[in-house]
Amino acid sequence: MNINVIYYAQLREAVGSSKETISVENPDAATLYDMLKARYDFSLCRSQVRLAINDAFVDWNKPLHDGDSVVFIPPVTGG
């Protein structure tokens, strides 16, 4: 299945892009984040990141479906 992933702030910088489409086999959001964390060497653990799927904040163990849009939102800093 294909999942559309959107990154913000330091996650976007780590990936080098604000979005990408990932092909995965039936993961939940936590598994997807862990896979991407290993791939891109994210410094943030899941407890530091907010998760939204299809424009709604959800729990990390929510199953994903083909075509879902997943947004990982790191803590915001600045002034």
C-alpha positions in Angstrom: 0.0 0.0 0.0 1.1 3.6 -0.5 1.1 6.1 2.3 1.6 9.8 1.8 3.9 11.2 4.5 4.3 14.9 5.3 7.2 16.2 7.4 7.6 19.5 9.3 10.5 21.4 10.8 13.5 19.2 11.9 11.9 16.1 10.4 11.7 17.8 7.0 15.3 18.8 7.3 16.4 15.3 8.1 14.5 13.9 5.1 15.4 16.7 2.8 11.8 17.0 1.6 8.5 18.0 3.0 6.6 15.0 1.7 7.0 11.6 0.1 5.0 8.5 -0.7 6.1 5.3 1.1 5.2 1.8 0.0 4.6 -0.4 3.0 2.8 -3.6 3.9 0.0 -3.1 6.5 1.8 -1.1 9.2 0.4 1.0 12.0 1.6 4.6 12.4 4.1 3.6 15.1 5.8 1.0 12.9 5.9 3.5 10.0 7.5 6.2 12.2 10.1 3.7 13.6 11.0 2.6 10.1 11.4 6.2 8.9 13.3 7.1 12.1 15.9 4.3 11.3 16.0 5.3 7.6 16.5 9.1 8.2 18.2 9.0 11.7 15.5 11.1 13.3 16.6 12.3 16.8 13.0 12.5 18.1 11.3 9.5 19.7 7.6 9.0 19.2 6.6 10.6 22.5 8.1 13.9 21.2 6.1 13.9 17.9 2.3 14.5 17.3 0.6 12.3 14.8 -2.2 13.1 12.4 -3.8 10.8 9.8 -6.1 12.3 7.2 -6.3 15.6 9.1 -7.1 14.2 12.5 -4.9 13.7 15.5 -4.8 10.0 16.3 -3.2 7.4 18.5 0.1 5.8 17.4 -1.3 2.3 17.1 -3.9 3.3 14.5 -3.7 1.1 11.4 -2.9 2.7 8.1 -4.8 2.2 4.9 -3.8 2.7 1.2 -3.8 6.3 0.3 -3.7 7.7 3.9 -2.0 11.0 4.5 0.2 10.8 7.6 1.7 14.0 9.2 4.5 13.9 11.8 4.6 17.1 13.8 7.7 17.7 15.9 7.8 20.2 18.8 7.8 23.8 17.6 10.6 26.1 18.7 11.5 29.7 18.0 10.2 33.0 18.8 
